[in-house]
């Protein structure tokens, strides 16, 4: 049985999987909406913009 990734105390509930409750699902959604979860970006991989004539 897996554990809720937010509270890490309760087992997951089938109706809220992978969370244990609506509260933990809402906490996760709020983290996404507020920008708490971000993917790292390496600016060196981006090509510089080409200059026009």
Secondary structure, DSSP 8 states (H G I E B T S, - for coil): --B-TTTSSSB--GGGTTSSSHHHHHHHHHHHHHT-S-----GGGS-------
